[in-house]
Amino acid sequence: MTITEHPTTAPADTAVADSAAALDAARAALRARLLADGVLIDLGSPGLYGRTGVFERVYTAVDAAAVRSQHDLDAEVLRFPPVEPLAAFERTDYIASFPDLAASISGFTGDDRTHRALLAARERGERWESFLQPADLMLTPAVCHPVYGLVGDTVPQEGRSFDIVGDSFRREPSLDPMRLQAFHMHEFVHIGTPASAEAHRDGRIPMMRALLESFGLAIDVVPANDPFFGRVGQMLARNQVEQSLKFEFVTPVYGPDHEPTAISSANLHEDHFGTSFGIRTADGAVAHSACLAFGLERITIALFAAHGTDPDTWPTEVRTALAL
């Protein structure tokens, strides 16, 4: 009798595992370099970092360059806090699509007796968060959320454009330095007709690509989808790609052998927010919206990965593009 031994792991599976291990190693190496060179400060929780002066110098330059690239929009400037009311958050329907990324704020509202129980649990080394109550506030997962509740029920036929930047939080802990839990997006949002929303998105993709390439980054623009949750989310993600609603600007942060990383995006929401917030155009139709989103931390870290952690040594053309 001849016995044939089969490997416990198929060659294809081994290749996938080896690729994943190599990617994890590349992520760890970049994270270690950013920490060792004093660009980021480890705060002890995956995806949360302090930023030093060298990081802020580049981050500020990236943001200013993004603003310069969109100056002709004459967009209305709005700034919001990093939290939003629960009632406004509910209208976005975010919790239906991304429950795993959402985070609420809780506060203590108990009496002395409850406080003593909390302290006793803490003294025993137990989790004490259950003594806190929901505060009707959510950490903002997307900086554009508050604008839709503020524009009123009608926008002019030519639409309105907004310049929005602020804090975002998504509960997605990771040791990948390109995947932060707390981060900033600079978004340029347009609310108007289907045609004006699509023109806002499509007409600005070339200039966004040119800007990022001027930073010395290799850029590709690819159809993409948001990380919708669950089985229904798989269908939503597939539809989003098939309808070309979202494009991402990706760059090979971890080398040509690994999937590139998204650092910005151009998104068409169609009538999602117009319907949710009851926004119409002057002719009575449901308003459509679109946004351009610059991932400020991701662009900044991609620059450090591509050019090193000392901006003074970067190529002249990159420093010029960033006005460093």
C-alpha positions as CSV (number, residue, x, y, z in Angstrom):
1,M,0.0,0.0,0.0
2,T,1.3,3.4,-0.9
3,I,0.5,6.2,1.4
4,T,0.6,9.7,0.0
5,E,1.2,12.5,2.6
6,H,-0.5,15.7,1.9
7,P,0.8,19.0,3.4
8,T,-1.4,20.4,6.1
9,T,-1.4,23.8,4.5
10,A,-1.9,24.2,0.7
11,P,0.8,26.2,-1.1
12,A,-1.7,29.0,-1.9
13,D,-2.7,29.2,1.8
14,T,1.0,29.3,2.7
15,A,1.6,32.1,0.2
16,V,-1.3,34.1,1.7
17,A,0.0,33.6,5.2
18,D,3.5,34.6,4.2
19,S,2.2,37.7,2.5
20,A,0.1,38.7,5.5
21,A,3.1,38.1,7.8
22,A,5.3,40.3,5.6
23,L,2.7,43.1,5.6
24,D,2.4,42.9,9.4
25,A,6.2,43.2,9.6
26,A,6.3,46.2,7.3
27,R,3.6,47.9,9.4
28,A,5.5,47.2,12.5
29,A,8.7,48.5,11.0
30,L,7.1,51.8,10.0
31,R,5.4,52.2,13.4
32,A,8.7,51.5,15.2
33,R,10.5,54.1,13.0
34,L,7.9,56.8,13.6
35,L,8.1,56.2,17.3
36,A,11.9,55.9,17.5
37,D,12.4,59.1,15.4
38,G,10.1,61.2,17.5
39,V,7.3,61.6,14.9
40,L,4.6,59.9,16.9
41,I,4.2,59.1,20.6
42,D,2.7,55.8,21.8
43,L,-0.3,56.5,24.1
44,G,-0.7,52.8,25.1
45,S,-3.8,52.0,23.0
46,P,-3.7,50.7,19.4
47,G,-4.4,53.5,16.9
48,L,-4.0,56.4,19.4
49,Y,-0.9,58.5,19.2
50,G,0.5,61.8,20.4
51,R,2.1,63.9,17.7
52,T,5.4,65.8,17.9
53,G,6.5,69.1,16.3
54,V,7.9,67.4,13.2
55,F,4.6,65.6,12.6
56,E,2.6,68.8,13.1
57,R,4.9,70.7,10.7
58,V,4.1,68.3,7.9
59,Y,0.5,67.8,8.8
60,T,-0.1,71.6,8.8
61,A,1.6,71.9,5.4
62,V,-0.5,69.0,3.9
63,D,-3.7,70.7,5.2
64,A,-2.7,74.1,3.8
65,A,-1.9,72.5,0.4
66,A,-5.3,70.8,0.3
67,V,-7.0,74.1,1.0
68,R,-5.1,75.9,-1.7
69,S,-6.0,73.2,-4.2
70,Q,-9.8,73.8,-3.6
71,H,-9.7,77.6,-3.2
72,D,-11.8,78.2,-6.3
73,L,-14.8,76.5,-4.7
74,D,-15.4,79.6,-2.6
75,A,-16.7,77.1,0.0
76,E,-18.4,78.1,3.2
77,V,-16.0,77.4,6.1
78,L,-17.5,75.4,9.0
79,R,-15.9,73.8,12.0
80,F,-17.6,71.4,14.5
81,P,-16.7,69.8,17.8
82,P,-15.6,66.1,17.9
83,V,-18.9,65.0,19.3
84,E,-22.4,65.2,17.8
85,P,-25.9,64.9,19.4
86,L,-27.3,61.4,19.3
87,A,-30.5,62.7,17.5
88,A,-28.4,64.1,14.7
89,F,-26.3,61.0,14.5
90,E,-29.4,58.8,14.2
91,R,-30.5,60.7,11.1
92,T,-27.3,59.8,9.3
93,D,-28.2,56.1,9.6
94,Y,-24.5,55.4,10.4
95,I,-25.3,52.9,13.2
96,A,-27.2,50.7,10.7
97,S,-24.1,50.4,8.4
98,F,-21.2,50.7,10.7
99,P,-22.2,49.6,14.3
100,D,-18.7,48.2,14.9
101,L,-17.0,51.6,14.3
102,A,-19.4,53.8,16.3
103,A,-18.7,55.0,19.8
104,S,-20.9,56.8,22.3
105,I,-20.1,59.0,25.3
106,S,-21.2,58.2,28.8
107,G,-21.2,60.1,32.0
108,F,-21.7,59.6,35.7
109,T,-25.2,60.6,36.9
110,G,-25.5,58.6,40.1
111,D,-25.7,59.5,43.7
112,D,-23.2,59.0,46.6
113,R,-24.3,55.4,47.0
114,T,-23.7,54.6,43.3
115,H,-20.4,56.4,43.5
116,R,-19.3,54.2,46.4
117,A,-20.3,51.1,44.5
118,L,-18.2,52.3,41.5
119,L,-15.2,52.9,43.7
120,A,-15.6,49.5,45.3
121,A,-15.7,47.8,41.9
122,R,-12.6,49.9,40.9
123,E,-10.8,48.9,44.0
124,R,-11.4,45.2,43.2
125,G,-9.9,45.7,39.8
126,E,-13.2,45.3,38.0
127,R,-14.6,47.2,35.1
128,W,-16.5,50.2,36.4
129,E,-17.9,51.7,33.1
130,S,-21.3,50.1,33.7
131,F,-21.9,52.8,36.4
132,L,-21.9,55.4,33.6
133,Q,-25.0,56.3,31.7
134,P,-25.3,57.3,28.0
135,A,-25.0,61.1,27.6
136,D,-26.9,61.4,24.3
137,L,-23.7,62.3,22.5
138,M,-21.7,60.3,20.0
139,L,-18.1,60.7,18.9
140,T,-18.3,62.0,15.4
141,P,-17.2,59.3,12.9
142,A,-17.4,61.6,9.8
143,V,-16.8,65.4,10.0
144,C,-19.4,66.2,7.4
145,H,-22.3,64.8,9.5
146,P,-23.4,68.0,11.3
147,V,-23.6,70.1,8.1
148,Y,-26.7,68.3,6.7
149,G,-28.8,69.3,9.7
150,L,-27.8,72.9,9.3
151,V,-28.5,73.8,5.7
152,G,-32.2,74.0,6.1
153,D,-34.8,72.3,4.0
154,T,-33.8,73.9,0.7
155,V,-30.5,74.6,-1.1
156,P,-30.3,76.9,-4.2
157,Q,-30.3,75.1,-7.6
158,E,-26.6,75.7,-8.0
159,G,-26.0,74.1,-4.7
160,R,-23.8,75.0,-1.7
161,S,-20.3,74.0,-1.0
162,F,-18.6,73.6,2.4
163,D,-15.1,73.5,3.7
164,I,-15.1,71.2,6.8
165,V,-12.3,69.8,8.9
166,G,-12.3,68.2,12.3
167,D,-11.9,65.2,14.5
168,S,-13.2,61.8,13.6
169,F,-13.3,58.7,15.7
170,R,-13.9,55.1,14.6
171,R,-13.5,52.2,17.0
172,E,-11.0,50.3,14.9
173,P,-8.0,49.5,17.0
174,S,-4.9,48.5,15.0
175,L,-1.1,48.6,15.2
176,D,-1.0,49.7,11.6
177,P,0.1,53.3,11.8
178,M,-2.1,54.1,8.7
179,R,-5.2,53.0,10.6
180,L,-5.9,55.4,13.5
181,Q,-8.9,55.4,15.8
182,A,-8.8,59.2,16.2
183,F,-7.9,61.2,13.1
184,H,-8.8,64.2,11.0
185,M,-10.4,64.6,7.6
186,H,-10.5,67.8,5.6
187,E,-13.7,67.5,3.5
188,F,-15.1,69.7,0.7
189,V,-18.8,68.9,0.6
190,H,-21.3,69.9,-2.1
191,I,-25.1,69.7,-1.7
192,G,-27.2,70.4,-4.8
193,T,-28.6,68.6,-7.8
194,P,-27.6,65.1,-9.0
195,A,-25.6,66.8,-11.8
196,S,-23.8,69.3,-9.6
197,A,-23.0,66.7,-6.9
198,E,-21.5,64.4,-9.5
199,A,-19.6,67.3,-11.2
200,H,-18.2,68.2,-7.8
201,R,-16.9,64.7,-7.3
202,D,-15.7,63.8,-10.8
203,G,-14.4,67.3,-11.8
204,R,-12.0,67.4,-8.9
205,I,-10.5,63.9,-9.0
206,P,-7.7,65.0,-11.5
207,M,-6.6,67.9,-9.3
208,M,-6.6,65.8,-6.1
209,R,-4.5,63.2,-7.9
210,A,-2.1,65.9,-9.2
211,L,-1.8,67.4,-5.7
212,L,-0.9,64.1,-4.1
213,E,1.5,63.2,-6.8
214,S,3.2,66.6,-6.4
215,F,4.1,65.4,-2.9
216,G,6.2,62.7,-4.4
217,L,3.7,59.9,-3.8
218,A,2.8,57.2,-6.4
219,I,-1.0,57.5,-6.7
220,D,-3.7,55.4,-8.3
221,V,-7.4,56.1,-8.3
222,V,-9.5,53.1,-7.7
223,P,-13.2,52.2,-7.2
224,A,-13.7,51.4,-3.5
225,N,-16.4,50.7,-0.9
226,D,-16.9,51.6,2.7
227,P,-16.6,48.9,5.4
228,F,-20.3,48.2,5.7
229,F,-21.1,45.7,8.5
230,G,-22.6,42.2,8.2
231,R,-24.2,40.3,5.4
232,V,-26.4,43.1,4.2
233,G,-23.2,45.2,4.2
234,Q,-21.6,42.9,1.7
235,M,-24.3,43.7,-0.7
236,L,-24.1,47.4,0.0
237,A,-20.4,47.4,-0.5
238,R,-20.7,45.5,-3.8
239,N,-23.4,48.0,-5.0
240,Q,-21.2,50.9,-4.0
241,V,-18.3,49.6,-6.2
242,E,-20.6,48.6,-9.1
243,Q,-22.2,52.1,-9.2
244,S,-18.8,53.8,-8.8
245,L,-20.0,55.9,-5.9
246,K,-16.6,56.0,-4.1
247,F,-13.1,56.4,-5.4
248,E,-10.0,56.2,-3.3
249,F,-6.6,57.7,-3.9
250,V,-4.2,54.9,-2.9
251,T,-0.4,54.7,-2.5
252,P,1.9,51.8,-1.8
253,V,3.0,52.8,1.7
254,Y,4.3,49.3,2.4
255,G,5.9,48.6,-0.9
256,P,4.9,47.2,-4.3
257,D,4.2,43.7,-3.0
258,H,1.3,44.8,-0.8
259,E,-2.0,46.3,-1.4
260,P,-1.8,50.1,-1.5
261,T,-3.3,52.2,1.2
262,A,-6.1,54.8,0.8
263,I,-5.1,58.3,1.8
264,S,-8.0,60.4,0.3
265,S,-11.3,59.7,-1.3
266,A,-14.0,61.2,-3.6
267,N,-17.5,60.2,-2.7
268,L,-20.9,60.5,-4.2
269,H,-23.7,60.1,-1.6
270,E,-26.5,60.4,-4.2
271,D,-29.7,61.3,-2.2
272,H,-28.8,59.6,1.0
273,F,-28.4,62.7,3.2
274,G,-30.9,64.7,1.2
275,T,-33.5,62.1,2.1
276,S,-32.4,61.6,5.7
277,F,-32.4,65.3,6.5
278,G,-35.2,66.4,4.2
279,I,-33.1,68.7,2.0
280,R,-34.4,69.7,-1.4
281,T,-33.2,71.9,-4.3
282,A,-35.1,74.9,-5.5
283,D,-37.1,72.9,-8.0
284,G,-38.4,70.6,-5.2
285,A,-36.3,67.6,-5.9
286,V,-34.4,65.7,-3.2
287,A,-30.9,67.1,-2.9
288,H,-27.8,65.0,-3.7
289,S,-24.4,65.4,-2.1
290,A,-20.8,64.6,-2.7
291,C,-17.5,65.1,-0.8
292,L,-13.8,65.2,-1.4
293,A,-12.0,63.9,1.7
294,F,-8.3,64.4,2.4
295,G,-7.0,62.0,5.1
296,L,-4.6,64.4,6.8
297,E,-2.8,61.9,9.1
298,R,-2.7,59.2,6.4
299,I,-1.1,61.6,3.9
300,T,1.3,62.8,6.5
301,I,2.4,59.3,7.5
302,A,2.6,58.3,3.8
303,L,5.1,61.2,3.3
304,F,7.2,60.0,6.2
305,A,7.1,56.5,4.8
306,A,8.1,57.6,1.3
307,H,10.7,60.3,2.1
308,G,12.0,59.6,5.6
309,T,11.3,61.3,9.0
310,D,13.4,64.4,8.4
311,P,11.4,66.8,6.1
312,D,14.6,69.0,5.7
313,T,16.1,66.1,3.6
314,W,13.1,65.6,1.3
315,P,13.3,66.3,-2.4
316,T,13.2,70.0,-3.3
317,E,10.1,69.5,-5.5
318,V,8.2,67.9,-2.6
319,R,9.2,70.6,-0.2
320,T,8.1,73.2,-2.7
321,A,4.7,71.6,-3.2
322,L,4.2,71.5,0.5
323,A,5.6,75.0,1.0
324,L,7.9,73.6,3.7
